[in-house]
Amino acid sequence: MDTIEYAVSGAGLGLRRDFMGELAERKDQPFDFLEVAPENWMEIGGALGKKFAYFTDRYPMMCHGLSLSLGSPAPLDEHFVIRVKKFLDKHNIRSYSEHLSYCGDDGHLYDLMPIPFTEEAVSYVAARIKRVQDILERQLIIENASYYAAPGQEMTEANFTNSVLAEADCGLLLDVNNIYVNSINHGYDPVQYMKSMPTERIAYLHIAGHYSEENDLKVDTHGSDVIDPVWDLLEKSYQCHGVIPTLLERDFNIPSIACLTREVDKIRHYQLQQEQSRIAQTS
């Protein structure tokens, strides 16, 4: 597989309806790109559809899905994938990513459920990813998901993820916060996991805050500020894989645009720091 060409650059933010009005009033563009869940916007018209088009006209846009359910035992919902393709084409969206998990069988489970880390699951999920890519006529990007149980585990999470990436020939959305959360909950080295991911497949990064239930139990909520150990892991990710486009997720307890901008600017700080270090080493 050839090296992935980044669809966007810099530091972005997940677009939420809570602050669309505030962001639209800004004369500047404080974020380099935005990201939305297609399920929240497909086939929406009227005034809200026009508001969405305002942002797709002004910002590079990415899509991060919620319900493709790549690991589901139920048949792949190809009609849904066709709808997603139309949405991506209509709004000139740069890329489409989904969680390496599942969320339904006969019905929707309203959560991201862990796929068993087995060779059989690798083949099963990779075949579904290939079918999605055939329908979309573009590469699918999969995200390392947070999980709280590992039923039927026969492989490490890192080996499972790498095996799916190789067999499906897809891209990777590397979620730095999920690495940290999973490393605490399942007792592995987050830096080792991060370094084991293939640089050439990483399309972009996610970073977010989480909830600390106990010292050994972290919950991926996207409802608080990013903590120092996660920032540190982001910095190490740039050192290992280079400066990669990075997006801040915030889904709950959403602060003002000014507060969100400060966190996104912190991403830029680490990106600039790494770029300056690279230049210094080559000069």
SESE-328606 format. One record per residue: residue in one letter; z, x, y of N, C-alpha, C in turn. Coordinates in steps of 0.05 Angstrom, whole numbers, plus 5000, padded with zeros to 4 digits. Atoms other than C-alpha are relative to their C-alpha. Example, Ala and Ser with C-alpha at 12.3 -4.5 7.8 and 13.67 -1.06 7.14 Angstrom:
BEGIN
A500050184976515652464910500050185024S499949844976514352734979501449855022
***
This chain:
BEGIN
M500050174976500050005000500050175025D500249854975498250255070502649955016T497750034982503750365122499749745016I500150254985505549705155499850065030E500249994971503249645227501749785011Y498250194989508649315267498649785016A501350224986506648625292501049975028V498750014974511448685351501250275005S498649764993515349225386502549945016G497650034983522049325420502249844987A497650155008527948845416499549715007G500550294996527548095407502549834995L497850205003531747465402499049764985G500750255013531746855357500249785021L500150214980529646275401501549754990R498450245007534545685401499749795022R500350214980533945015435502250005021D497750004982540845115466499450155027F500549854976538045625516497150015009M502950004992530645455522499749955030G500250064972531645155591500850235017E499049774985535645745616498050234999L501949785003530646245589497449945015A502550074986524645865617500350035030E499649974971527745905687499950295009R500149724993527846665684497250085008K502649914991522246985723499150254985D500649775017522747615680499849924971Q500050045029521947675605501950204988P498049825008528447965581499850094970F500349945028526247995508497150084994D502749905006520248355477498549814981F501250205017519047815425502149804992L498250225009522047165398499449934971E500350085028523046865329501049714997V499250275005523546145305499849944970A500350105027524445775240497749795001P502250194998517845405227500849714993E499050275007521644815196501049855024N498950134976524644675264497849925020W502050034979517944655301497349894990M502550095010512244465255499549705007E500950274995508443835277501749855021I498550124977513143725337498150005024G501750034976509243465397501649905024G498650114976510943125463501150225018A498849814980515343455515501250244986L498849775014518943885464497950194990G502349845009512344125435498950175023K501049854977510144325505501950235008K498149784994516544715516499750234981F500449795019515345085452497450165006A502549864993508145245472500350185024Y499549834977510745525537500950274991F499049745009514346065499498050154982T502049875016508746205449497850115017D502049904982504046305508501050265014R498949794984508746815540501350234984Y498749795016512147195483498650034973P500849975028509847505418502049854983M498350185015512647025366499950074970M499849965029515147135295501249754988C498850235014517146605243501750104977H498149945022523146655197500849744986G499750265013523246095146502749964987L497550085011529045725116499849864972S500150185023526445295058497750054981L502249945019520745635021501150024971S498650005026525745744964498550164979L501649835017522346334932501050024971G498949975027527146374873500649744986S499350265011527545624859498849964972P501250075025526545374788497949785002A502050214995522544804818497350125007P502749894992514944894828499950075030L500449934972512845234892498849775015D501050224983511644724947497650105016E502449904987504544914963499149845024H500750164976503544335011501650105024F498449894979509244625052498850265010V501249744992505945315052497549955017I502450064984499445005077500749915028R499050094973503244665134500950245017V499249764986506345335151497650165010K502449864992499545665153498749885025K501150144977496945145201501650065025F498149954977503045255246499650295010L500349724993502246015245497350045015D502649974988494845965262499949865027K500150154975495745445317501450155022H498449884979500945845355499750315000N500649715000498146545340502650164994I497549875007504746745307499450254984R500649735010504947475288500550044970S499449965029508347435220502049784991Y498350205013512246995172501750134980S498149885019518447205135501749784987E498250195014523046865085502250154985H497849885014529546995049499450054970L500249945029529647324980502349854986S497950185011533646724953498749744993Y501250265004532745994938502049795011C498450204987535345344968499649724988G500550265011533044784922499050004972D501250055026531144504855498749735002D501050274995529943754851500649915028G499350064972533443704918500750255014H499349774984535644154974503050064998L497249935004542044544964501450085026Y498949954973543144665039501550275002D498949734998544845395029498050194987L501749805013541546045008501450104976M498849945025543046144935498950274989P500849735010542846834900498149974976I501749985023537146984853501250204980P498949805019539547324789498550275001F501249734998538248074793499250094972T501049935027534148124729497050065001E502949945001527248384709498349754998E501450255002525147684690499849865027A500150124973526947434760498150155018V501949844984523048004791497149904996S502750095006516647784756499649715010Y500350284991517947044771499749985030V500050024970519347144845497550135011A502349854991513747654854497549834997A502350175004508647164825499949785021R499950214980510946624873499350115028I500649874975510547104932496950055002K502949955000503447294912498449745005R501450264996501446554910500349915029V499650064972504446444979498150165017Q501849824984500547045006497149914997D502750105004494146764975499449765018I500450244984495046105010500150065030L499849934971497246405077497850185010E502049804993491746925075501250225018R498649794986496847415102502450094984Q497749905015502647825078502549845007L497350124996509447505068502050235003I497949804996515547885091502549874989I497550115012521947795050502450145012E497549894989529047895076502150034979N497649975016534948175039502149805009A498250224992539647575039502950074994S497249995007547147535041500649834976Y499450165023550247284977503050054993Y497250005004557247144952500849994970A499649985029556347144876497450124989A502449885012551547514830499849924970P500150105028550447084767497850144984G502049885018546947424709499050265008Q501049744989546448094744499550214978E500749785018542848634704499050245015M501049794983540349054762501750015026T498749994974543249294828498349845020E501550144979541348904890497750175010A502049824989537549504916497650034981N502149975019533549594852498449744997F501350265002532048854849498149965024T501650034976529548834921497550184999N502349825001525249454912498049924979S501850095021522349184848498349765009V501650234989520248534881498050095020L501949904979517148894940497650144987A502249865013513049334894498249824984E501750185017510748794845498549795017A501350204983509148284900498250125021D501549864979506248804948500449855027C499450154976509748455006501650185019G498549864980513448675069503049954998L497150035000520948735082501049965028L498450044976525148445137502850104992L497549885008531248895132502249905019D497850114985537448525155502450194998V497949804999542549045176502849884996N497450145003548348555181500449914971N499850085028546848285111500850234982I499249765015547248995084503050045002Y497149944995554049085116501749784986V498550225012556648395094500150034969N500149975029554248495022501550244990S498749765008556949195019503049974998I497250065001563948945035500749814977N499450215020563648334990499550094972H500749925027560648704931500650304994G499049735005563449404940497950214996Y501949785002557449854951499750145027D500449844976555450385002497749895017P502250124984551450055059497950205008V501949794992548250705081498150074977Q501749935023545850865011498049784995Y501950225003542850165005497850015021M501949994979539450225072497950224995K501849785004536550905055498149964976S501750055024533850644988497749815005M502250184994529250145023497650165008P502549854994521950365029499149975029T500650004972520450545101497349865006E502750104996513050365094499849704998R500250295003514649645077501649855021I498250144981519649495133498349915024A501550114978516349025183501649975025Y498150004977522348925228502849974989L497250025007529948885228501349765013H498250204989535148345239502850135004I497249924996542048465268501549755010A498550244993547547945277503050054998G497150005004554947795279500749844975H499150155023559047515222502949935003Y497250095000565847205206501550164979S498349855018571347615175502249824988E498150185014574947155125502550174991E498049815009578947735095498950285002N501049724999578448495093497850044981D502149965020574148435031498249754997L501850235001570547785048498949955028K501450054975565447735105498049784995V501950225002561247115118497950025021D502349974982554347165149499649745015T500150254984554846645205498150015023H501649974975550746925263501449855023G498550164980556346615305501850175018S498349834983559447215340498550255008D501349764991557947875373499850204976V500349795020555448465331502350195002I497749824999561248915311499050294997D500649714999561449675316498950114974P501149895024560349835242497149914995V502850095003553949415243498250155019W501549844981551549765306499650284989D500249735012552950425271498050014978L502050015022548850215211497249975011L502650024987543150015257499150275010E500749734991543350705289499150184977K500849845024543151025220497449914989S502650105010537350575201497750125016Y502049874984533350845260499750294993Q500149725007535151555241498550044974C501249975026532751435170497149915000H502650135003526750975179498350025026G501450004975524751095252500749765017V499450234982524950615311498349764992I501350245011523249935282500649775018P499450244984522649275321502449864988T497450115009529448935317500649755016L499550264988531548215330502949934997L497350115000538447935348500049714992E499750285008540247295312502749895011R497550134992545346815343499649704997D500450285007545946115314502249815009F497750164993552945875333501650135022N498549894978557745965391498250155019I502149864985551646135432500850045029P499249944972553346485498497649975019S502150014979549246525562497850204993I502249815002542546865566500850285009A499149744990545947415606501550154978C498549875022550747555547498150094978L501949935022545047545496498350235009T501649784990540948005540501550274998R498449755003546648515540499950104972E500149915028546648525464497250114993V502749915005539048585461499550275014D500249754986539449145513501450234984K498749795017544249505466498250094977I502049925019538849485413498150205012R501949824986534149805463501350275005H498649754996539450335478499850174975Y500149845025539650555405497150084994Q502849935005532050525400499250245018L500749784982531250965462501450264993Q498549775009536651435438498650144977Q501449885023533051545372497350115008E502749904991526251625406500450265015Q499549764985529152145453500850234981S499249805020532252505394497650114984R502549925014525552505357498350195017I501649834982521952795418501350285003A498649744997527253335427499750174975Q500249845025526653545354497250114996T502849925004519053605358499050185023S500949844978518753965425500850304998
***
